[in-house]
Amino acid sequence: MENKQSSSPASFVDSTVVPGDVVLDLSSMTNQTIKLGGGLRQDCDAISAMKAGTLRFSKPNKYWIESSQKRYVPCVEDTILGIVVDSKADNFLIDIKGPAMGFLPVLAFEGGTRRNIPKFEVGTLLYLRVVKANFGMNPELSCTDASGKAAEFGPLKDGYMFETSTGLSRKLLSSPTCPVLEALGKKLSFEIAVGLNGRVWVNAASPDTIVVVANAIMNSESLSGAQQIIMLYDLMDSLVVVLLRETKK
């Protein structure tokens, strides 16, 4: 008797998949609209995996494959951190840590017109949203949300930006809050912006606080929740020692 692979949308969610696995069958999902994220492709009614990882689902209707990798593959509606590398008459060229540069139209800002085009120097760090991500084309970016509002998007001033894997970035943005960020938030005051392209920006009143937060995040990827807390307390002890030395000077 032939065993048939289940095509239920829930059957593969949170399971490990490899390239070629058919994870969804649209013919069995009538009257449903779904959004495909990174790592998935559609061939007629079959949705299959293009890379190894874990199939994830977020309400109401988005599926993607989560994996830990250095190179970022753009996907529509991703929020990312980009670096301005050049400016043209109609757009800015942005390094998004992907296979191709992204482009940010000069009008892709809240209330953007030809009279108030923003000016960004090379090296400016921006918090952005991916608007278009078609294969073989440069991704289109925006500094507004879907309703055209600036929201949290735009330049990130001061602070410190560092790179992580894309898998760690997704963990930092997960719900409930990952243990290391939850513990840091109880002990320290800081700002943070996480891009799904494996970049993190941290800012705080004290440089020592920035160092502790950045180190805690970078060291947390391969640790369990309990190990993250232990590591964090060790870093906090080091911070206290530094602060005591500074007060004695």
Accessible surface in RSA format (square Angstrom, percent):
REM  Atomic radii and reference values for relative SASA: ProtOr
REM  Chains: A
REM  Algorithm: Lee & Richards
REM  Probe-radius: 1.40
REM  Slices: 20
REM RES _ NUM      All-atoms   Total-Side   Main-Chain    Non-polar    All polar
REM                ABS   REL    ABS   REL    ABS   REL    ABS   REL    ABS   REL
RES MET A   1   236.25 122.3 152.77 101.1  83.48 198.8 130.43 110.9 105.82 140.2
RES GLU A   2   141.90  81.5 116.88  88.4  25.01  59.6  49.36  95.5  92.54  75.6
RES ASN A   3   143.40  98.9 116.92 113.0  26.48  63.8  34.81  83.8 108.59 105.0
RES LYS A   4   181.56  88.6 148.74  91.3  32.83  78.2  95.41  85.9  86.15  91.8
RES GLN A   5   117.25  65.6  84.18  61.5  33.07  78.7  44.59  94.9  72.66  55.1
RES SER A   6    61.74  52.2  45.57  60.8  16.17  37.3  44.29  94.3  17.46  24.5
RES SER A   7    39.35  33.3  32.35  43.2   7.00  16.1  15.10  32.2  24.25  34.0
RES SER A   8    53.89  45.5  45.59  60.8   8.30  19.1  33.24  70.8  20.66  28.9
RES PRO A   9    38.87  28.3  38.56  35.1   0.31   1.1  38.84  32.1   0.03   0.2
RES ALA A  10    77.68  71.4  61.76  95.3  15.92  36.2  63.99  90.1  13.69  36.3
RES SER A  11    49.58  41.9  14.82  19.8  34.76  80.1  27.45  58.5  22.13  31.0
RES PHE A  12    28.07  14.0  28.07  17.4   0.00   0.0  28.07  17.0   0.00   0.0
RES VAL A  13    36.62  24.1  24.76  22.4  11.86  28.6  24.76  21.5  11.86  32.2
RES ASP A  14    94.22  66.0  69.46  69.1  24.76  58.5  23.06  54.3  71.16  71.0
RES SER A  15    43.62  36.9  37.91  50.6   5.72  13.2  21.34  45.4  22.28  31.2
RES THR A  16   108.11  76.9  82.39  83.5  25.72  61.3  52.07  69.9  56.04  84.7
RES VAL A  17     0.63   0.4   0.04   0.0   0.59   1.4   0.63   0.5   0.00   0.0
RES VAL A  18    77.44  51.0  77.44  70.1   0.00   0.0  77.44  67.3   0.00   0.0
RES PRO A  19    81.51  59.4  61.63  56.2  19.88  72.3  61.76  51.0  19.74 122.7
RES GLY A  20    57.05  70.3   0.00   N/A  57.05  70.3  36.10  99.1  20.95  46.9
RES ASP A  21    37.34  26.2  33.95  33.8   3.39   8.0   3.60   8.5  33.74  33.6
RES VAL A  22    62.06  40.8  57.15  51.7   4.91  11.8  57.15  49.7   4.91  13.3
RES VAL A  23     0.27   0.2   0.00   0.0   0.27   0.7   0.27   0.2   0.00   0.0
RES LEU A  24     0.53   0.3   0.00   0.0   0.53   1.3   0.37   0.3   0.16   0.4
RES ASP A  25    41.43  29.0  41.43  41.2   0.00   0.0   7.55  17.8  33.88  33.8
RES LEU A  26    42.86  23.9  34.76  24.9   8.10  20.4  34.91  24.5   7.95  21.4
RES SER A  27    67.91  57.4  42.05  56.1  25.87  59.6  37.33  79.5  30.58  42.8
RES SER A  28    66.90  56.5  31.22  41.7  35.68  82.2  39.45  84.0  27.45  38.5
RES MET A  29     8.21   4.2   2.36   1.6   5.85  13.9   2.59   2.2   5.61   7.4
RES THR A  30    99.93  71.1  84.48  85.6  15.44  36.8  63.41  85.2  36.51  55.2
RES ASN A  31   161.31 111.2 110.48 106.8  50.83 122.4  41.73 100.4 119.58 115.6
RES GLN A  32   107.17  59.9  77.99  57.0  29.18  69.5  28.05  59.7  79.12  60.0
RES THR A  33   110.77  78.8  96.99  98.3  13.78  32.8  63.68  85.5  47.09  71.2
RES ILE A  34    33.68  19.2  14.00  10.4  19.68  47.4  14.00  10.1  19.68  53.4
RES LYS A  35   115.87  56.5 112.01  68.7   3.87   9.2  67.57  60.8  48.30  51.4
RES LEU A  36    56.68  31.6  29.86  21.4  26.82  67.4  29.86  21.0  26.82  72.2
RES GLY A  37     6.22   7.7   0.00   N/A   6.22   7.7   0.67   1.8   5.55  12.4
RES GLY A  38    13.21  16.3   0.00   N/A  13.21  16.3  12.69  34.8   0.51   1.2
RES GLY A  39     6.03   7.4   0.00   N/A   6.03   7.4   2.31   6.3   3.72   8.3
RES LEU A  40    12.16   6.8   0.00   0.0  12.16  30.6   0.00   0.0  12.16  32.7
RES ARG A  41   130.49  54.8 126.10  64.3   4.40  10.5  28.78  39.3 101.71  61.6
RES GLN A  42   104.46  58.4  73.82  54.0  30.63  72.9  16.08  34.2  88.37  67.0
RES ASP A  43    84.87  59.4  78.91  78.5   5.96  14.1  15.11  35.6  69.76  69.6
RES CYS A  44   108.25  81.9  83.29  92.9  24.95  58.6  40.56 102.8  67.69  73.0
RES ASP A  45    72.28  50.6  71.25  70.9   1.03   2.4  12.80  30.1  59.48  59.3
RES ALA A  46    33.22  30.5  32.02  49.4   1.19   2.7  32.46  45.7   0.76   2.0
RES ILE A  47     0.53   0.3   0.53   0.4   0.00   0.0   0.53   0.4   0.00   0.0
RES SER A  48    17.10  14.5  17.10  22.8   0.00   0.0   8.09  17.2   9.02  12.6
RES ALA A  49     3.72   3.4   0.00   0.0   3.72   8.5   0.00   0.0   3.72   9.9
RES MET A  50   100.12  51.9  74.32  49.2  25.81  61.4  56.44  48.0  43.68  57.9
RES LYS A  51    50.30  24.5  48.12  29.5   2.19   5.2  36.52  32.9  13.78  14.7
RES ALA A  52    55.67  51.2  45.06  69.5  10.62  24.2  45.25  63.7  10.43  27.6
RES GLY A  53    13.85  17.1   0.00   N/A  13.85  17.1  13.42  36.8   0.43   1.0
RES THR A  54    29.51  21.0  29.51  29.9   0.00   0.0   5.72   7.7  23.78  36.0
RES LEU A  55     0.00   0.0   0.00   0.0   0.00   0.0   0.00   0.0   0.00   0.0
RES ARG A  56    70.99  29.8  70.99  36.2   0.00   0.0  13.96  19.1  57.03  34.6
RES PHE A  57    74.58  37.3  48.88  30.3  25.70  66.9  48.88  29.6  25.70  73.6
RES SER A  58    42.55  36.0  38.22  51.0   4.32  10.0  32.72  69.7   9.82  13.8
RES LYS A  59   185.68  90.6 157.63  96.7  28.05  66.8 100.30  90.3  85.38  90.9
RES PRO A  60   119.60  87.2  98.16  89.5  21.44  77.9 101.72  84.0  17.88 111.1
RES ASN A  61    32.04  22.1  30.78  29.7   1.26   3.0  10.11  24.3  21.92  21.2
RES LYS A  62    46.49  22.7  46.49  28.5   0.00   0.0  30.49  27.4  15.99  17.0
RES TYR A  63    12.28   5.7  12.28   7.0   0.00   0.0   0.91   0.7  11.38  14.0
RES TRP A  64    33.67  13.5  33.67  16.3   0.00   0.0  33.67  18.0   0.00   0.0
RES ILE A  65     3.18   1.8   0.00   0.0   3.18   7.7   0.00   0.0   3.18   8.6
RES GLU A  66    34.92  20.1  31.05  23.5   3.88   9.2   3.94   7.6  30.98  25.3
RES SER A  67    24.78  20.9  12.97  17.3  11.81  27.2  20.25  43.1   4.53   6.3
RES SER A  68    74.69  63.1  41.40  55.3  33.29  76.7  34.28  73.0  40.42  56.6
RES GLN A  69    51.34  28.7  42.83  31.3   8.50  20.2  30.45  64.8  20.88  15.8
RES LYS A  70   146.16  71.3 141.00  86.5   5.16  12.3 103.42  93.1  42.74  45.5
RES ARG A  71   143.10  60.1 137.36  70.0   5.74  13.7  55.28  75.5  87.82  53.2
RES TYR A  72     5.82   2.7   5.82   3.3   0.00   0.0   5.82   4.4   0.00   0.0
RES VAL A  73    65.19  42.9  57.26  51.8   7.93  19.1  57.26  49.8   7.93  21.5
RES PRO A  74    21.60  15.7  10.52   9.6  11.08  40.3  10.52   8.7  11.08  68.9
RES CYS A  75    13.10   9.9  10.48  11.7   2.62   6.1   4.59  11.6   8.51   9.2
RES VAL A  76    66.37  43.7  61.44  55.6   4.92  11.9  61.44  53.4   4.92  13.4
RES GLU A  77    75.63  43.4  61.02  46.2  14.60  34.8  29.48  57.0  46.15  37.7
RES ASP A  78     1.50   1.0   1.14   1.1   0.36   0.8   0.36   0.8   1.14   1.1
RES THR A  79    30.98  22.0  30.72  31.1   0.27   0.6  22.05  29.6   8.94  13.5
RES ILE A  80     0.00   0.0   0.00   0.0   0.00   0.0   0.00   0.0   0.00   0.0
RES LEU A  81     0.00   0.0   0.00   0.0   0.00   0.0   0.00   0.0   0.00   0.0
RES GLY A  82     0.00   0.0   0.00   N/A   0.00   0.0   0.00   0.0   0.00   0.0
RES ILE A  83    38.93  22.2  38.93  29.0   0.00   0.0  38.93  28.0   0.00   0.0
RES VAL A  84     0.70   0.5   0.45   0.4   0.26   0.6   0.45   0.4   0.26   0.7
RES VAL A  85    53.39  35.1  37.14  33.6  16.26  39.2  37.27  32.4  16.13  43.7
RES ASP A  86    52.12  36.5  51.94  51.7   0.19   0.4   9.63  22.7  42.49  42.4
RES SER A  87    61.15  51.7  44.36  59.2  16.79  38.7  10.26  21.8  50.89  71.3
RES LYS A  88   114.80  56.0  96.57  59.3  18.22  43.4  57.64  51.9  57.16  60.9
RES ALA A  89    87.55  80.5  60.36  93.1  27.19  61.9  73.04 102.9  14.51  38.4
RES ASP A  90    78.82  55.2  74.16  73.8   4.66  11.0  22.38  52.7  56.43  56.3
RES ASN A  91    34.98  24.1  34.98  33.8   0.00   0.0   0.67   1.6  34.31  33.2
RES PHE A  92     7.23   3.6   7.23   4.5   0.00   0.0   7.23   4.4   0.00   0.0
RES LEU A  93    48.85  27.2  48.85  34.9   0.00   0.0  48.85  34.3   0.00   0.0
RES ILE A  94     0.00   0.0   0.00   0.0   0.00   0.0   0.00   0.0   0.00   0.0
RES ASP A  95    41.41  29.0  41.19  41.0   0.21   0.5   2.11   5.0  39.30  39.2
RES ILE A  96     1.10   0.6   0.00   0.0   1.10   2.7   0.00   0.0   1.10   3.0
RES LYS A  97    32.16  15.7  20.94  12.8  11.22  26.7  30.53  27.5   1.63   1.7
RES GLY A  98    24.54  30.3   0.00   N/A  24.54  30.3   0.00   0.0  24.54  55.0
RES PRO A  99    80.29  58.5  41.06  37.4  39.23 142.6  48.49  40.0  31.80 197.6
RES ALA A 100    41.74  38.4  30.49  47.1  11.25  25.6  40.05  56.4   1.69   4.5
RES MET A 101    82.88  42.9  78.55  52.0   4.33  10.3  77.17  65.6   5.72   7.6
RES GLY A 102     0.02   0.0   0.00   N/A   0.02   0.0   0.02   0.0   0.00   0.0
RES PHE A 103    59.10  29.6  59.10  36.6   0.00   0.0  59.10  35.8   0.00   0.0
RES LEU A 104     0.00   0.0   0.00   0.0   0.00   0.0   0.00   0.0   0.00   0.0
RES PRO A 105    29.65  21.6  29.65  27.0   0.00   0.0  29.65  24.5   0.00   0.0
RES VAL A 106     4.44   2.9   4.12   3.7   0.32   0.8   4.12   3.6   0.32   0.9
RES LEU A 107    80.21  44.7  66.39  47.5  13.82  34.7  66.82  46.9  13.39  36.0
RES ALA A 108    18.71  17.2   7.93  12.2  10.77  24.5  18.47  26.0   0.23   0.6
RES PHE A 109    33.71  16.9  26.79  16.6   6.91  18.0  26.79  16.2   6.91  19.8
RES GLU A 110    86.16  49.5  63.51  48.1  22.65  53.9  25.78  49.9  60.38  49.3
RES GLY A 111    57.54  71.0   0.00   N/A  57.54  71.0  42.35 116.2  15.19  34.0
RES GLY A 112    23.10  28.5   0.00   N/A  23.10  28.5   3.03   8.3  20.07  45.0
RES THR A 113    69.32  49.3  65.77  66.7   3.55   8.5  63.46  85.2   5.86   8.9
RES ARG A 114   142.68  59.9 121.98  62.2  20.69  49.3  66.02  90.2  76.65  46.5
RES ARG A 115   237.08  99.5 198.48 101.2  38.60  91.9  75.53 103.2 161.54  97.9
RES ASN A 116    84.75  58.4  66.08  63.9  18.68  45.0  39.17  94.3  45.58  44.1
RES ILE A 117    57.21  32.6  41.03  30.6  16.18  39.0  41.29  29.7  15.92  43.2
RES PRO A 118    33.04  24.1  20.79  18.9  12.26  44.6  31.46  26.0   1.58   9.8
RES LYS A 119   198.14  96.7 166.02 101.9  32.12  76.5 111.83 100.7  86.31  91.9
RES PHE A 120    34.58  17.3  17.68  10.9  16.90  44.0  20.73  12.6  13.85  39.6
RES GLU A 121   144.75  83.1 136.05 102.9   8.70  20.7  57.04 110.3  87.71  71.6
RES VAL A 122   111.45  73.3  85.92  77.8  25.53  61.5  85.92  74.7  25.53  69.2
RES GLY A 123    46.96  57.9   0.00   N/A  46.96  57.9  25.42  69.8  21.54  48.2
RES THR A 124    33.74  24.0  23.73  24.1  10.00  23.8  22.18  29.8  11.56  17.5
RES LEU A 125    19.49  10.9  16.44  11.8   3.05   7.7  16.44  11.5   3.05   8.2
RES LEU A 126     0.00   0.0   0.00   0.0   0.00   0.0   0.00   0.0   0.00   0.0
RES TYR A 127    21.13   9.9  21.13  12.0   0.00   0.0   6.43   4.8  14.70  18.1
RES LEU A 128     0.00   0.0   0.00   0.0   0.00   0.0   0.00   0.0   0.00   0.0
RES ARG A 129    27.21  11.4  27.21  13.9   0.00   0.0   7.81  10.7  19.39  11.8
RES VAL A 130     0.00   0.0   0.00   0.0   0.00   0.0   0.00   0.0   0.00   0.0
RES VAL A 131    43.86  28.9  34.78  31.5   9.08  21.9  35.20  30.6   8.66  23.5
RES LYS A 132   114.72  56.0 112.99  69.3   1.73   4.1  61.80  55.6  52.92  56.4
RES ALA A 133    30.73  28.3   3.41   5.3  27.32  62.2   5.62   7.9  25.12  66.5
RES ASN A 134    85.41  58.9  74.87  72.3  10.55  25.4  18.14  43.7  67.27  65.0
RES PHE A 135   210.96 105.5 178.18 110.4  32.78  85.3 185.75 112.6  25.21  72.1
RES GLY A 136    76.02  93.7   0.00   N/A  76.02  93.7  36.29  99.6  39.73  89.0
RES MET A 137   123.29  63.8 108.76  72.0  14.53  34.6  92.92  79.0  30.36  40.2
RES ASN A 138    72.27  49.8  62.32  60.2   9.95  24.0   8.54  20.5  63.74  61.6
RES PRO A 139     6.07   4.4   5.58   5.1   0.49   1.8   6.07   5.0   0.00   0.0
RES GLU A 140    36.51  21.0  36.51  27.6   0.00   0.0   1.60   3.1  34.92  28.5
RES LEU A 141     0.40   0.2   0.00   0.0   0.40   1.0   0.00   0.0   0.40   1.1
RES SER A 142     7.58   6.4   7.58  10.1   0.00   0.0   4.26   9.1   3.32   4.7
RES CYS A 143     2.81   2.1   1.26   1.4   1.55   3.6   1.26   3.2   1.55   1.7
RES THR A 144    13.29   9.5  13.29  13.5   0.00   0.0   4.33   5.8   8.96  13.5
RES ASP A 145    40.57  28.4  39.03  38.8   1.54   3.6  20.00  47.1  20.57  20.5
RES ALA A 146    89.52  82.3  53.83  83.1  35.69  81.2  56.08  79.0  33.44  88.6
RES SER A 147    87.23  73.7  51.22  68.4  36.01  83.0  55.75 118.7  31.49  44.1
RES GLY A 148    35.50  43.8   0.00   N/A  35.50  43.8  26.43  72.5   9.06  20.3
RES LYS A 149   117.07  57.1 117.07  71.8   0.00   0.0  66.57  59.9  50.50  53.8
RES ALA A 150    34.23  31.5  33.93  52.4   0.30   0.7  33.93  47.8   0.30   0.8
RES ALA A 151    64.57  59.4  15.08  23.3  49.49 112.6  35.90  50.6  28.67  75.9
RES GLU A 152   107.76  61.9  84.02  63.6  23.74  56.5  53.25 103.0  54.51  44.5
RES PHE A 153    22.50  11.3   6.87   4.3  15.63  40.7   6.87   4.2  15.63  44.7
RES GLY A 154     6.18   7.6   0.00   N/A   6.18   7.6   5.94  16.3   0.24   0.5
RES PRO A 155    59.06  43.0  41.57  37.9  17.48  63.5  41.57  34.3  17.48 108.7
RES LEU A 156    30.47  17.0  19.23  13.8  11.24  28.2  20.48  14.4  10.00  26.9
RES LYS A 157   154.65  75.4 142.10  87.2  12.55  29.9  88.72  79.9  65.92  70.2
RES ASP A 158   125.02  87.6  92.17  91.7  32.85  77.7  30.38  71.5  94.65  94.4
RES GLY A 159    33.67  41.5   0.00   N/A  33.67  41.5   1.08   3.0  32.60  73.0
RES TYR A 160   104.37  48.7 100.56  57.2   3.80   9.9  71.68  53.9  32.68  40.3
RES MET A 161    50.40  26.1  32.37  21.4  18.02  42.9  32.34  27.5  18.06  23.9
RES PHE A 162    10.45   5.2   5.01   3.1   5.44  14.1  10.45   6.3   0.00   0.0
RES GLU A 163    88.60  50.9  68.83  52.1  19.77  47.1  25.57  49.5  63.03  51.5
RES THR A 164     6.56   4.7   1.55   1.6   5.01  11.9   6.43   8.6   0.13   0.2
RES SER A 165     6.67   5.6   6.21   8.3   0.46   1.1   6.21  13.2   0.46   0.6
RES THR A 166    10.47   7.4  10.47  10.6   0.00   0.0   8.73  11.7   1.75   2.6
RES GLY A 167     5.59   6.9   0.00   N/A   5.59   6.9   5.42  14.9   0.17   0.4
RES LEU A 168     6.04   3.4   5.77   4.1   0.27   0.7   5.77   4.1   0.27   0.7
RES SER A 169     0.00   0.0   0.00   0.0   0.00   0.0   0.00   0.0   0.00   0.0
RES ARG A 170    48.77  20.5  42.54  21.7   6.23  14.8   6.09   8.3  42.68  25.9
RES LYS A 171   101.55  49.5  99.03  60.8   2.52   6.0  67.30  60.6  34.25  36.5
RES LEU A 172     8.47   4.7   0.64   0.5   7.83  19.7   0.64   0.5   7.83  21.1
RES LEU A 173    82.46  45.9  52.43  37.5  30.03  75.5  56.42  39.6  26.04  70.1
RES SER A 174    53.91  45.6  37.09  49.5  16.81  38.7  37.33  79.5  16.58  23.2
RES SER A 175   109.90  92.9  76.65 102.3  33.25  76.6  41.96  89.4  67.94  95.2
RES PRO A 176   120.35  87.7 110.46 100.7   9.89  35.9 116.24  96.0   4.11  25.5
RES THR A 177    73.23  52.1  60.87  61.7  12.36  29.5  24.44  32.8  48.78  73.7
RES CYS A 178    13.85  10.5  10.35  11.5   3.50   8.2  12.77  32.3   1.09   1.2
RES PRO A 179    51.61  37.6  48.29  44.0   3.33  12.1  51.08  42.2   0.53   3.3
RES VAL A 180     1.46   1.0   1.46   1.3   0.00   0.0   1.46   1.3   0.00   0.0
RES LEU A 181    23.15  12.9  17.87  12.8   5.28  13.3  17.87  12.5   5.28  14.2
RES GLU A 182    86.75  49.8  79.31  60.0   7.45  17.7  25.41  49.2  61.34  50.1
RES ALA A 183    14.67  13.5  11.47  17.7   3.20   7.3  14.15  19.9   0.51   1.4
RES LEU A 184     0.00   0.0   0.00   0.0   0.00   0.0   0.00   0.0   0.00   0.0
RES GLY A 185    49.79  61.4   0.00   N/A  49.79  61.4  24.81  68.1  24.98  55.9
RES LYS A 186   158.80  77.5 120.82  74.1  37.98  90.4  80.84  72.8  77.96  83.0
RES LYS A 187   110.11  53.7  80.16  49.2  29.95  71.3  33.98  30.6  76.13  81.1
RES LEU A 188    28.70  16.0  15.83  11.3  12.87  32.4  21.64  15.2   7.06  19.0
RES SER A 189   102.99  87.0  83.32 111.2  19.67  45.3  50.20 106.9  52.79  74.0
RES PHE A 190    43.27  21.6  11.44   7.1  31.83  82.8  15.97   9.7  27.30  78.1
RES GLU A 191   102.05  58.6  97.16  73.5   4.90  11.7  41.37  80.0  60.68  49.5
RES ILE A 192    57.95  33.0  30.84  23.0  27.10  65.3  30.84  22.2  27.10  73.5
RES ALA A 193    13.64  12.5   8.29  12.8   5.35  12.2  13.64  19.2   0.00   0.0
RES VAL A 194     7.55   5.0   4.40   4.0   3.15   7.6   4.40   3.8   3.15   8.5
RES GLY A 195     0.00   0.0   0.00   N/A   0.00   0.0   0.00   0.0   0.00   0.0
RES LEU A 196    22.79  12.7  21.04  15.1   1.75   4.4  21.04  14.8   1.75   4.7
RES ASN A 197     0.00   0.0   0.00   0.0   0.00   0.0   0.00   0.0   0.00   0.0
RES GLY A 198     0.00   0.0   0.00   N/A   0.00   0.0   0.00   0.0   0.00   0.0
RES ARG A 199     5.95   2.5   5.95   3.0   0.00   0.0   0.00   0.0   5.95   3.6
RES VAL A 200     0.00   0.0   0.00   0.0   0.00   0.0   0.00   0.0   0.00   0.0
RES TRP A 201    16.22   6.5  16.22   7.9   0.00   0.0  16.22   8.7   0.00   0.0
RES VAL A 202     0.00   0.0   0.00   0.0   0.00   0.0   0.00   0.0   0.00   0.0
RES ASN A 203    28.11  19.4  28.05  27.1   0.06   0.1   0.00   0.0  28.11  27.2
RES ALA A 204    20.55  18.9   0.38   0.6  20.16  45.9   9.49  13.4  11.06  29.3
RES ALA A 205   115.14 105.9  68.03 105.0  47.11 107.2  80.88 113.9  34.26  90.8
RES SER A 206    35.30  29.8  32.92  43.9   2.38   5.5  29.72  63.3   5.58   7.8
RES PRO A 207   101.43  73.9  99.59  90.8   1.84   6.7 100.61  83.1   0.81   5.1
RES ASP A 208    34.98  24.5  33.67  33.5   1.31   3.1   3.39   8.0  31.59  31.5
RES THR A 209    15.37  10.9  15.37  15.6   0.00   0.0   1.84   2.5  13.52  20.4
RES ILE A 210    23.68  13.5  23.68  17.6   0.00   0.0  23.68  17.1   0.00   0.0
RES VAL A 211    83.62  55.0  80.15  72.6   3.47   8.4  83.60  72.6   0.02   0.1
RES VAL A 212    10.17   6.7   9.93   9.0   0.24   0.6  10.17   8.8   0.00   0.0
RES VAL A 213     0.00   0.0   0.00   0.0   0.00   0.0   0.00   0.0   0.00   0.0
RES ALA A 214     2.57   2.4   2.57   4.0   0.00   0.0   2.57   3.6   0.00   0.0
RES ASN A 215    51.88  35.8  51.48  49.7   0.40   1.0   3.84   9.2  48.04  46.4
RES ALA A 216     0.00   0.0   0.00   0.0   0.00   0.0   0.00   0.0   0.00   0.0
RES ILE A 217     0.00   0.0   0.00   0.0   0.00   0.0   0.00   0.0   0.00   0.0
RES MET A 218    79.15  41.0  57.62  38.1  21.53  51.3  35.92  30.5  43.23  57.3
RES ASN A 219    74.73  51.5  61.99  59.9  12.74  30.7  16.12  38.8  58.61  56.7
RES SER A 220     1.82   1.5   0.98   1.3   0.84   1.9   0.00   0.0   1.82   2.6
RES GLU A 221    59.29  34.0  51.36  38.9   7.93  18.9  23.06  44.6  36.23  29.6
RES SER A 222   106.58  90.1  69.80  93.2  36.78  84.7  54.35 115.7  52.24  73.2
RES LEU A 223    52.77  29.4  41.02  29.3  11.76  29.6  42.32  29.7  10.45  28.1
RES SER A 224    60.82  51.4  46.67  62.3  14.15  32.6  52.28 111.3   8.53  12.0
RES GLY A 225    30.45  37.6   0.00   N/A  30.45  37.6  17.48  48.0  12.97  29.1
RES ALA A 226    72.19  66.4  57.66  89.0  14.53  33.1  65.25  91.9   6.94  18.4
RES GLN A 227    91.21  51.0  88.62  64.8   2.59   6.2  23.86  50.8  67.35  51.1
RES GLN A 228    19.46  10.9  19.45  14.2   0.01   0.0   0.00   0.0  19.46  14.8
RES ILE A 229    56.56  32.2  56.56  42.1   0.00   0.0  56.56  40.7   0.00   0.0
RES ILE A 230   110.83  63.1 109.26  81.4   1.57   3.8 110.72  79.7   0.11   0.3
RES MET A 231    26.28  13.6  22.48  14.9   3.80   9.1  25.98  22.1   0.30   0.4
RES LEU A 232     1.83   1.0   1.83   1.3   0.00   0.0   1.83   1.3   0.00   0.0
RES TYR A 233   107.59  50.2 107.58  61.2   0.01   0.0  71.86  54.0  35.73  44.0
RES ASP A 234    85.31  59.8  80.59  80.2   4.72  11.2  27.42  64.5  57.89  57.7
RES LEU A 235    33.20  18.5  32.92  23.5   0.28   0.7  33.07  23.2   0.13   0.4
RES MET A 236    26.90  13.9  26.88  17.8   0.02   0.1  26.90  22.9   0.00   0.0
RES ASP A 237    89.20  62.5  86.87  86.5   2.33   5.5  27.59  64.9  61.61  61.4
RES SER A 238    62.96  53.2  56.45  75.3   6.51  15.0  32.93  70.1  30.03  42.1
RES LEU A 239    11.55   6.4   9.19   6.6   2.36   5.9  11.37   8.0   0.18   0.5
RES VAL A 240    74.23  48.8  73.91  66.9   0.32   0.8  74.22  64.5   0.01   0.0
RES VAL A 241    68.93  45.4  68.51  62.0   0.43   1.0  68.81  59.8   0.12   0.3
RES VAL A 242    55.56  36.6  55.23  50.0   0.34   0.8  55.49  48.2   0.07   0.2
RES LEU A 243    75.74  42.2  75.33  53.9   0.41   1.0  75.55  53.1   0.19   0.5
RES LEU A 244    97.10  54.1  97.06  69.4   0.04   0.1  97.10  68.2   0.00   0.0
RES ARG A 245   154.53  64.9 150.78  76.9   3.76   8.9  47.52  64.9 107.01  64.9
RES GLU A 246    86.25  49.5  72.88  55.1  13.36  31.8  26.70  51.6  59.55  48.6
RES THR A 247   106.27  75.6  71.91  72.9  34.36  81.9  75.37 101.2  30.90  46.7
RES LYS A 248   173.90  84.8 136.69  83.9  37.21  88.6  88.60  79.7  85.31  90.9
RES LYS A 249   202.01  98.6 135.19  82.9  66.82 159.1 118.52 106.7  83.49  88.9
END  Absolute sums over single chains surface
CHAIN  1 A    13945.8      11023.2       2922.6       7825.2       6120.6
END  Absolute sums over all chains
TOTAL         13945.8      11023.2       2922.6       7825.2       6120.6
